[in-house]
Amino acid sequence: MVAVSIQGSPCSIHAMSVFLRSHSLSGRVPRLGRFFLNQNGRSVQKQEVRSLGDSSVDPSAGENIFTSPFPDIDYTELSTPLPEFLTRNWNNGAGLKDKTAIVDASTGETRTFGDFERHIGAIAGFLRNECGVVPGSTVSLISPNHVDYLPIMVAVGRCGAQISLFNPLYTVDEMAPLFEHSNTSVLISHADMLGGALQAAHRVDCVEHVIVIPDAERDTSATGTISFEDLKSYSDILARSVPEVFKDTLNLNFVMPFSSGTTGLPKGVCLSHANIVANILQLDHIEKIGVPSDYTVISPLPFFHIYGMVVSSLYSAYIGNTLVTMSKKFDLEVFCSTVEKYRPDRAHLVPPIMLGLAKHPAVLKYDLKSIKTIISAAAPLSSDMEKEVTKRFEVNIKQGWGMSELSPLGTLSCDATAKSGSVGPLVGSTVAKIIDTETQKSLGPGKTGELFIKGPQLMSGYWNAPEKTAETITRDGWLKTGDVGYFDDDHYFHVTDRMKELIKFNGHPVAPAEIEALLLTHPSIQDAAVIAIEDEKNGEHPRAYIVQKDGHVCSEEEIVEWAGNRLAPQKHLRGGVEFRDTIPKSASGKILRRILKEEYTK
């Protein structure tokens, strides 16, 4: 096995050099403005930016820079390895040892924080002593949500290695090249995925050990594999992170999720211990405002996705609260019955689930009153859809925005200040600007362009892909998000669409998400997606794909006319309408327009 270390690699140096030039983790730590540099190399002082009022213009650079209303994080925390940061409250007299940390509502399995602590040390000891997992190693995990998912992640981090999280729906052809690309030496697979995982592992030379998470419903034995139960009962524990982690939390990777792949082959996103710690602190500053400290969260979100991993799993563990999740395939009625049974206070959801809560008639059979606040993220949710949900249930809805490259959170409101249709203001210690896609100039409030952002949660780069990293992170440290939107006068961000998904009609940019949001207000439409199709005369036309509600029938002509009466001419559905049973979506709820385009061109 050839161990590949990210430290000092192009993806690490490219993104972190700006941070490290003027940011020390020893002594008094500089605040936000002092390590973000403008294009002239001069630091943008926070006091300069904030003293300029609502325009947020830095006079030295002539740029419109938006800042956060929330406090800066404590930068000294970034020198703490993620395992120590996450677990330090579990044994400090807070009474968490016997408290339930996680419930799998699909199987009834539970773990306490005491279980977490014991298992992390045992798993880490086994991986280090028996599998040779050291700094520079990659451990890949393929599993549905599981009560032992978090201990596996943290144990790998305690060894100084990085964990790579796989979508359990990946095929053999998708897994094998990613094992090779990440140089995976240890593969941990749930029994349900073992067949495909073993086939993929046999195609590459790097996988040396395969560990199987058992399933009570099936035979989990396979020649040459290791039972995960052996790891949990291992006696030679690793009680704290190895010294290499303490020495370099800024550059040593903790996790490598893969980008969604909706615009190409998935890329490995390099997130360090410091990145994840920073984002948990940023989230904590917001979530603890006006919220009782002890509450239960329900999250059916997949843990391999960065939203489910950090916001649901890691953050709940950090604050010592119980997380209710579901390991089986999502079913709306099962979700609702789970809410009735466990009475969670908060829910982490995505727009497809919100759509079901707003429109599915069966939802009204269940008592969901325990949920006081819903965070919706991973894809845009229209203001109209928010209102439909709140009409059915007395619940506070707030949206967040982020991406894997930001660990993932970039914007979020506190409960009391959520604004319908917006994904909130910037999280603490984060700055942003809106760039005109034609002139490359930064824009003020109310002007739409591409969002550029930076902060301590920004990835170091893409794994072994310096060219892709350079395309995404500018030389002065700005992440080009590819998301189009604007900040309003209150500096709340509004997402309108993705750069690569904009439809160009006679040069006019048309956001598919805007048309989709309108279509979802039609009384006969359950779900909708819009793509661009080529047109010789006008460049591109919008084309809609529609899922009708049960018992409703409407024609293509009716939909085209109805939408045309409510949209500007460039947004008319000149590409036609097609009716479908479902809209293809990723596990996080993003519409897979790529699939629809491929089907159309066949």
C-alpha distance (Angstrom), angle and dihedral (degrees) to the residues before:
residue distance angle dihedral
M1 . . .
V2 3.79 . .
A3 3.79 110.6 .
V4 3.80 112.2 -141.4
S5 3.79 114.0 -154.7
I6 3.77 119.6 -158.8
Q7 3.80 92.0 -157.4
G8 3.77 109.2 110.4
S9 3.79 93.5 3.3
P10 3.81 121.4 135.0
C11 3.79 92.8 -101.5
S12 3.81 91.4 52.4
I13 3.79 97.6 44.8
H14 3.81 94.9 43.2
A15 3.79 96.7 59.7
M16 3.80 102.6 26.9
S17 3.81 101.3 46.0
V18 3.81 92.8 81.1
F19 3.78 89.4 50.6
L20 3.79 95.1 47.2
R21 3.82 97.8 45.2
S22 3.78 92.4 76.0
H23 3.80 106.3 5.8
S24 3.80 119.3 92.2
L25 3.77 125.6 -176.7
S26 3.78 92.4 -155.0
G27 3.78 125.4 80.2
R28 3.78 119.5 -9.6
V29 3.78 108.6 1.3
P30 3.82 119.5 -137.6
R31 3.77 116.6 -117.5
L32 3.78 126.5 -117.4
G33 3.79 103.1 -78.8
R34 3.76 95.4 51.5
F35 3.77 98.1 68.4
F36 3.79 100.8 40.1
L37 3.79 108.3 89.6
N38 3.76 127.4 -157.9
Q39 3.79 123.3 -136.9
N40 3.81 92.2 -85.5
G41 3.81 92.0 57.2
R42 3.81 92.4 -110.1
S43 3.79 115.4 129.2
V44 3.79 116.4 -111.3
Q45 3.81 104.7 -129.3
K46 3.79 114.1 -141.5
Q47 3.78 91.7 -138.8
E48 3.81 89.2 55.3
V49 3.79 93.3 52.0
R50 3.80 96.7 44.3
S51 3.79 95.3 45.4
L52 3.78 90.8 64.0
G53 3.77 97.1 73.4
D54 3.78 126.6 -135.7
S55 3.80 96.1 -18.9
S56 3.82 91.8 64.7
V57 3.80 92.6 -156.6
D58 3.79 121.5 165.1
P59 3.83 101.8 -143.3
S60 3.80 93.5 -156.1
A61 3.78 93.4 59.8
G62 3.78 100.4 26.7
E63 3.78 89.6 -128.4
N64 3.78 134.5 136.9
I65 3.79 105.0 -126.6
F66 3.79 122.0 -178.1
T67 3.79 119.9 -152.6
S68 3.79 136.4 -168.6
P69 3.82 126.6 -94.4
F70 3.81 89.2 -148.1
P71 3.84 126.6 87.2
D72 3.77 122.6 -91.4
I73 3.76 116.1 -100.7
D74 3.81 120.3 -110.4
Y75 3.79 101.6 -96.6
T76 3.80 93.2 -160.4
E77 3.81 86.0 72.0
L78 3.80 89.8 67.3
S79 3.79 90.2 74.5
T80 3.82 89.8 63.9
P81 3.82 116.1 93.5
L82 3.79 112.2 -118.1
P83 3.86 94.0 -115.3
E84 3.83 92.4 55.4
F85 3.80 92.4 42.0
L86 3.80 92.4 50.4
T87 3.79 99.2 44.9
R88 3.78 103.9 37.2
N89 3.81 94.3 95.9
W90 3.80 94.5 51.0
N91 3.81 94.8 78.0
N92 3.79 103.4 27.2
G93 3.79 98.1 100.2
A94 3.79 94.8 -85.8
G95 3.80 90.6 123.8
L96 3.79 95.0 -118.1
K97 3.81 98.7 130.3
D98 3.81 94.1 90.4
K99 3.80 97.3 28.5
T100 3.80 117.7 112.2
A101 3.79 108.8 -105.7
I102 3.80 99.4 -178.1
V103 3.79 139.9 6.9
D104 3.79 124.3 -162.8
A105 3.79 100.6 -151.2
S106 3.82 90.7 -167.6
T107 3.81 94.7 61.1
G108 3.81 103.7 16.2
E109 3.83 91.0 -122.7
T110 3.80 117.2 145.6
R111 3.80 138.8 -176.1
T112 3.80 129.9 -160.9
F113 3.79 125.0 -143.5
G114 3.80 86.4 -107.2
D115 3.81 88.5 57.1
F116 3.79 89.7 50.0
E117 3.79 92.4 52.6
R118 3.81 94.9 48.5
H119 3.78 94.5 44.7
I120 3.81 95.2 47.5
G121 3.80 92.0 56.8
A122 3.81 93.6 44.6
I123 3.82 95.3 46.0
A124 3.80 91.4 46.7
G125 3.79 91.5 49.3
F126 3.80 92.4 51.2
L127 3.80 93.9 46.4
R128 3.79 92.4 49.6
N129 3.81 99.3 40.7
E130 3.80 102.4 33.2
C131 3.80 103.9 27.3
G132 3.80 101.2 32.9
V133 3.82 94.7 -122.2
V134 3.81 107.6 170.7
P135 3.81 137.7 150.7
G136 3.80 106.1 -54.4
S137 3.83 93.9 33.0
T138 3.79 123.2 118.1
V139 3.80 122.8 -143.4
S140 3.81 115.6 -168.7
L141 3.80 122.0 -153.0
I142 3.80 123.9 -160.1
S143 3.77 112.8 -178.8
P144 3.77 144.6 116.6
N145 3.79 114.6 -113.0
H146 3.78 107.2 -55.6
V147 3.79 136.1 176.5
D148 3.83 89.2 -118.4
Y149 3.81 96.3 47.9
L150 3.81 94.8 99.0
P151 3.83 96.0 46.8
I152 3.81 89.1 52.9
M153 3.80 92.1 51.9
V154 3.79 94.3 46.6
A155 3.81 93.4 44.3
V156 3.80 91.2 54.8
G157 3.80 89.1 50.0
R158 3.80 90.8 50.0
C159 3.83 87.7 58.3
G160 3.81 89.5 54.3
A161 3.81 91.2 -114.8
Q162 3.79 128.0 121.9
I163 3.78 124.5 -114.8
S164 3.78 120.6 -141.7
L165 3.80 115.6 -155.5
F166 3.80 120.3 -148.1
N167 3.76 131.5 -159.3
P168 3.83 103.9 -115.6
L169 3.81 88.5 -138.2
Y170 3.82 92.3 64.2
T171 3.79 114.4 121.3
V172 3.79 125.8 -130.7
D173 3.80 89.7 -101.1
E174 3.80 90.3 53.9
M175 3.81 96.9 44.8
A176 3.79 101.2 46.5
P177 3.82 98.6 61.9
L178 3.81 90.5 44.9
F179 3.82 91.6 52.1
E180 3.78 87.8 52.7
H181 3.79 94.7 43.0
S182 3.81 92.9 51.3
N183 3.83 92.5 40.3
T184 3.81 91.0 -126.8
S185 3.82 111.1 -162.2
V186 3.82 98.3 173.2
L187 3.79 123.6 39.7
I188 3.81 120.3 -164.9
S189 3.79 111.8 -167.7
H190 3.77 133.2 177.2
A191 3.80 112.1 -124.2
D192 3.80 90.4 -113.1
M193 3.82 90.6 63.0
L194 3.80 98.3 34.3
G195 3.81 98.6 104.2
G196 3.78 95.4 57.2
A197 3.81 93.1 36.4
L198 3.81 91.9 55.5
Q199 3.79 92.2 47.9
A200 3.80 89.9 51.9
A201 3.82 92.4 45.7
H202 3.82 91.2 52.1
R203 3.81 90.0 57.0
V204 3.82 93.2 61.9
D205 3.80 134.5 55.2
C206 3.79 99.8 -142.0
V207 3.83 102.3 70.8
E208 3.82 107.8 93.0
H209 3.82 103.0 164.5
V210 3.81 132.8 33.0
I211 3.80 118.7 -162.8
V212 3.81 120.5 -167.7
I213 3.81 125.0 -148.1
P214 3.81 101.7 -148.6
D215 3.78 127.3 -124.7
A216 3.80 117.8 -151.8
E217 3.80 90.5 -146.4
R218 3.81 97.2 60.0
D219 3.79 144.8 33.9
T220 3.78 106.2 -89.9
S221 3.79 99.2 -177.4
A222 3.79 118.4 118.1
T223 3.79 128.1 166.0
G224 3.79 112.9 -98.1
T225 3.80 96.6 11.3
I226 3.81 129.5 118.4
S227 3.79 123.9 -129.4
F228 3.79 113.9 -122.0
E229 3.81 87.8 -138.2
D230 3.83 87.6 69.2
L231 3.79 88.9 60.0
K232 3.80 94.6 50.8
S233 3.81 92.4 50.9
Y234 3.83 95.8 44.8
S235 3.79 111.2 130.2
D236 3.82 103.1 -157.5
I237 3.78 95.4 76.5
L238 3.79 128.7 -170.7
A239 3.80 101.5 -133.4
R240 3.81 99.2 -172.7
S241 3.77 140.2 12.8
V242 3.78 117.6 -73.6
P243 3.85 116.6 -99.5
E244 3.80 93.3 -105.7
V245 3.81 90.0 66.9
F246 3.80 93.6 52.4
K247 3.81 89.2 50.4
D248 3.81 97.3 54.0
T249 3.79 116.2 18.7
L250 3.81 90.2 148.1
N251 3.79 95.7 62.9
L252 3.79 107.2 20.3
N253 3.80 109.0 98.1
F254 3.79 119.2 -123.8
V255 3.79 98.9 179.0
M256 3.78 137.8 8.0
P257 3.80 111.2 -161.0
F258 3.77 117.1 180.0
S259 3.76 121.0 -117.4
S260 3.78 113.9 -109.4
G261 3.77 94.2 -98.4
T262 3.82 92.6 -139.9
T263 3.81 89.2 130.9
G264 3.82 100.0 35.2
L265 3.80 144.3 -41.8
P266 3.84 111.1 -14.3
K267 3.81 114.1 -97.4
G268 3.80 124.7 -147.9
V269 3.81 109.7 -115.1
C270 3.81 112.7 -147.1
L271 3.81 110.4 -140.6
S272 3.78 118.3 175.1
H273 3.79 130.2 -151.7
A274 3.81 87.9 -102.2
N275 3.82 92.6 51.0
I276 3.81 92.9 56.2
V277 3.81 94.5 41.2
A278 3.81 89.6 51.2
N279 3.79 92.9 50.9
I280 3.81 93.6 47.5
L281 3.82 88.7 52.3
Q282 3.80 90.8 48.0
L283 3.79 90.5 50.9
D284 3.80 92.3 45.6
H285 3.80 93.0 55.0
I286 3.81 88.8 58.6
E287 3.80 102.8 35.8
K288 3.81 95.6 51.3
I289 3.82 93.5 56.8
G290 3.81 106.9 109.8
V291 3.81 93.3 -20.8
P292 3.84 124.0 119.9
S293 3.79 110.6 -109.7
D294 3.82 96.3 -128.6
Y295 3.79 115.0 57.2
T296 3.79 140.3 132.6
V297 3.81 122.6 -117.3
I298 3.78 126.9 -157.1
S299 3.79 115.9 -153.9
P300 3.81 124.1 168.6
L301 3.82 88.2 176.7
P302 3.81 115.6 125.8
F303 3.79 112.5 -103.1
F304 3.81 91.7 -140.8
H305 3.80 86.2 67.5
I306 3.80 113.6 82.5
Y307 3.83 93.1 -126.1
G308 3.79 92.7 55.6
M309 3.79 92.9 39.4
V310 3.81 100.1 51.3
V311 3.80 107.9 19.8
S312 3.81 97.0 38.7
S313 3.81 108.0 24.2
L314 3.81 108.4 26.9
Y315 3.80 96.8 34.2
S316 3.81 93.9 48.7
A317 3.81 88.9 51.0
Y318 3.80 91.8 47.5
I319 3.81 94.0 54.7
G320 3.80 93.4 38.3
N321 3.78 99.1 -117.7
T322 3.79 129.6 142.0
L323 3.81 117.9 -101.5
V324 3.81 121.2 -156.9
T325 3.79 113.3 -159.4
M326 3.79 139.4 164.0
S327 3.81 126.1 -128.3
K328 3.80 98.0 -171.2
K329 3.80 126.7 77.9
F330 3.79 110.5 -68.3
D331 3.79 116.6 -94.6
L332 3.80 119.1 177.6
E333 3.79 96.3 -143.2
V334 3.80 92.0 46.7
F335 3.80 88.0 51.3
C336 3.80 91.3 51.6
S337 3.81 92.6 48.4
T338 3.82 88.5 49.1
V339 3.80 89.6 55.0
E340 3.80 89.2 51.7
K341 3.79 91.6 50.4
Y342 3.81 101.5 44.2
R343 3.83 100.4 28.8
P344 3.83 98.0 -144.5
D345 3.80 119.2 -165.9
R346 3.80 97.7 -148.1
A347 3.80 135.8 28.5
H348 3.80 132.4 -155.4
L349 3.79 107.5 -152.7
V350 3.80 144.1 157.0
P351 3.83 130.3 -131.3
P352 3.84 97.0 -95.7
I353 3.81 89.2 58.9
M354 3.79 90.4 44.5
L355 3.79 88.0 52.3
G356 3.79 89.5 54.8
L357 3.80 92.3 48.1
A358 3.79 89.3 51.6
K359 3.80 99.9 45.5
H360 3.81 114.1 16.4
P361 3.81 110.6 102.3
A362 3.83 94.4 -150.1
V363 3.80 91.4 64.7
L364 3.80 90.7 74.3
K365 3.81 90.3 66.7
Y366 3.80 91.6 70.1
D367 3.79 134.9 73.8
L368 3.81 107.2 -124.6
K369 3.80 96.3 160.6
S370 3.81 94.2 116.8
I371 3.81 90.3 73.1
K372 3.79 108.5 89.3
T373 3.82 99.6 170.1
I374 3.80 134.8 25.7
I375 3.79 123.1 -164.2
S376 3.79 110.9 -156.3
A377 3.79 118.5 -168.5
A378 3.84 145.6 137.8
A379 3.82 92.9 73.2
P380 3.83 136.5 27.4
L381 3.80 119.2 -78.9
S382 3.78 116.5 -162.2
S383 3.78 123.0 -128.9
D384 3.81 89.0 -120.1
M385 3.79 91.3 56.4
E386 3.81 90.7 49.2
K387 3.79 89.2 53.3
E388 3.80 92.8 49.2
V389 3.80 90.6 54.9
T390 3.79 93.5 46.8
K391 3.81 89.9 49.4
R392 3.79 88.9 60.6
F393 3.80 97.6 39.5
E394 3.77 135.0 26.1
V395 3.77 95.2 -122.2
N396 3.79 136.7 134.5
I397 3.81 112.6 -123.6
K398 3.76 124.9 -162.6
Q399 3.76 129.6 171.9
G400 3.75 130.4 -142.5
W401 3.77 131.1 -164.6
G402 3.76 130.2 -151.5
M403 3.77 146.8 119.2
S404 3.79 138.3 -137.4
E405 3.80 89.2 -97.5
L406 3.85 88.9 63.2
S407 3.80 97.8 49.8
P408 3.17 72.4 -103.4
L409 3.80 118.2 -78.2
G410 3.81 123.6 89.9
T411 3.82 104.2 149.5
L412 3.81 135.7 18.6
S413 3.81 139.0 149.5
C414 3.76 126.3 -133.3
D415 3.81 113.0 -116.3
A416 3.79 96.2 -99.4
T417 3.81 97.6 50.1
A418 3.81 104.4 42.0
K419 3.78 113.6 140.8
S420 3.80 119.0 -150.9
G421 3.80 113.4 -111.2
S422 3.80 93.8 13.0
V423 3.79 128.5 101.6
G424 3.79 90.2 -143.3
P425 3.81 136.6 -113.9
L426 3.78 125.7 -49.4
V427 3.79 117.6 -73.1
G428 3.79 117.4 -114.5
S429 3.82 122.0 -69.1
T430 3.81 90.3 20.8
V431 3.80 132.6 115.8
A432 3.79 130.7 -171.8
K433 3.76 144.4 179.3
I434 3.78 135.4 -163.3
I435 3.80 113.9 -127.4
D436 3.79 124.5 -154.3
T437 3.79 104.0 -126.5
E438 3.80 92.4 -143.4
T439 3.83 103.4 41.4
Q440 3.83 98.8 24.4
K441 3.81 87.9 -135.2
S442 3.81 121.4 138.0
L443 3.79 115.6 -108.9
G444 3.79 134.6 -145.5
P445 3.82 130.4 -127.3
G446 3.80 116.9 -46.5
K447 3.81 94.2 22.0
T448 3.80 119.1 116.4
G449 3.78 123.6 -134.7
E450 3.80 143.3 115.5
L451 3.80 117.0 -47.7
F452 3.82 116.7 -121.5
I453 3.80 115.2 -171.7
K454 3.80 142.7 171.1
G455 3.76 140.5 -179.5
P456 3.81 141.5 128.9
Q457 3.84 90.4 -72.0
L458 3.83 91.8 65.1
M459 3.81 114.7 118.1
S460 3.78 120.4 -110.8
G461 3.80 89.5 -126.1
Y462 3.79 144.5 -80.7
W463 3.77 117.5 -46.5
N464 3.81 111.0 -94.1
A465 3.81 90.6 -21.1
P466 3.83 108.7 107.6
E467 3.81 92.3 161.4
K468 3.80 92.2 55.5
T469 3.80 89.8 45.3
A470 3.80 91.7 52.1
E471 3.81 89.8 50.3
T472 3.81 90.6 54.1
I473 3.82 105.2 36.1
T474 3.80 118.8 49.1
R475 3.78 121.3 -134.4
D476 3.80 90.0 -102.6
G477 3.78 93.5 52.4
W478 3.82 106.5 -96.3
L479 3.79 117.7 142.7
K480 3.78 110.8 -136.8
T481 3.79 98.3 -143.7
G482 3.80 99.8 -170.3
D483 3.80 87.9 -136.2
V484 3.78 118.6 124.8
G485 3.78 121.6 -146.0
Y486 3.79 147.0 101.2
F487 3.79 143.0 -110.7
D488 3.80 114.8 -120.6
D489 3.81 124.5 -140.9
D490 3.81 90.3 -83.3
H491 3.82 89.4 53.1
Y492 3.80 93.7 -111.8
F493 3.78 112.4 146.2
H494 3.81 122.2 -125.0
V495 3.82 119.4 -164.6
T496 3.78 115.2 -146.9
D497 3.83 102.1 171.5
R498 3.78 150.3 -51.4
M499 3.80 120.1 -71.4
K500 3.81 93.7 -128.6
E501 3.80 93.2 46.8
L502 3.80 98.4 52.3
I503 3.79 114.1 119.5
K504 3.79 115.3 -133.0
F505 3.82 111.9 -148.9
N506 3.82 109.6 -179.8
G507 3.81 87.3 -27.9
H508 3.81 93.3 -50.8
P509 3.83 112.9 124.8
V510 3.80 112.3 -128.5
A511 3.81 120.7 -168.6
P512 3.82 113.3 -139.7
A513 3.82 90.0 -155.4
E514 3.81 90.8 61.2
I515 3.81 92.5 54.8
E516 3.81 91.0 43.8
A517 3.79 91.1 52.7
L518 3.80 90.4 52.8
L519 3.80 93.7 47.1
L520 3.80 90.6 53.5
T521 3.81 89.2 62.6
H522 3.82 91.0 62.6
P523 3.81 109.3 106.8
S524 3.82 93.3 -129.7
I525 3.81 99.3 45.5
Q526 3.81 121.4 94.5
D527 3.81 98.3 174.7
A528 3.79 138.4 -5.4
A529 3.79 144.4 -171.8
V530 3.80 131.3 -171.2
I531 3.80 128.5 -156.3
A532 3.78 137.2 175.6
I533 3.81 120.5 -106.9
E534 3.76 122.9 -169.9
D535 3.79 120.8 -102.7
E536 3.79 123.4 -173.3
K537 3.79 94.5 -143.9
N538 3.81 104.6 36.0
G539 3.79 101.7 25.8
E540 3.82 97.7 -124.5
H541 3.79 138.5 9.1
P542 3.82 129.2 -157.9
R543 3.80 114.4 -112.3
A544 3.81 121.9 -168.6
Y545 3.80 131.2 -147.2
I546 3.79 113.7 -159.4
V547 3.81 135.8 -163.2
Q548 3.80 109.3 -162.5
K549 3.78 123.7 -145.5
D550 3.78 117.3 -105.8
G551 3.78 110.1 -82.8
H552 3.82 94.2 14.4
V553 3.78 124.8 112.3
C554 3.79 125.5 -175.9
S555 3.79 132.2 161.3
E556 3.78 131.5 -121.1
E557 3.79 90.0 -114.0
E558 3.80 91.8 53.3
I559 3.82 92.7 52.1
V560 3.81 93.6 45.8
E561 3.80 91.6 49.9
W562 3.80 94.3 43.5
A563 3.80 92.7 50.9
G564 3.80 92.6 42.1
N565 3.79 90.6 58.5
R566 3.79 89.9 57.0
L567 3.80 103.6 38.8
A568 3.79 138.0 66.5
P569 3.82 113.8 -101.5
Q570 3.82 95.6 -101.7
K571 3.83 88.7 57.7
H572 3.81 96.9 53.5
L573 3.81 115.6 123.7
R574 3.79 95.3 -109.3
G575 3.78 89.6 150.0
G576 3.80 90.8 64.0
V577 3.80 135.8 -123.9
E578 3.79 129.7 -82.8
F579 3.81 124.5 -167.9
R580 3.81 118.7 -137.5
D581 3.78 139.7 174.5
T582 3.82 93.4 -127.4
I583 3.79 141.3 5.4
P584 3.84 113.3 -124.4
K585 3.80 110.7 -117.6
S586 3.78 138.5 170.7
A587 3.79 121.9 -114.2
S588 3.80 89.3 -94.7
G589 3.80 93.2 53.0
K590 3.79 100.8 -101.0
I591 3.80 113.9 145.7
L592 3.81 108.9 -113.5
R593 3.78 97.1 -137.4
R594 3.79 88.8 166.5
I595 3.81 89.8 69.8
L596 3.79 92.2 49.6
K597 3.80 90.9 49.7
E598 3.79 91.5 49.7
E599 3.80 90.8 50.6
Y600 3.79 91.3 48.9
T601 3.80 94.6 50.9
K602 3.82 94.6 49.0
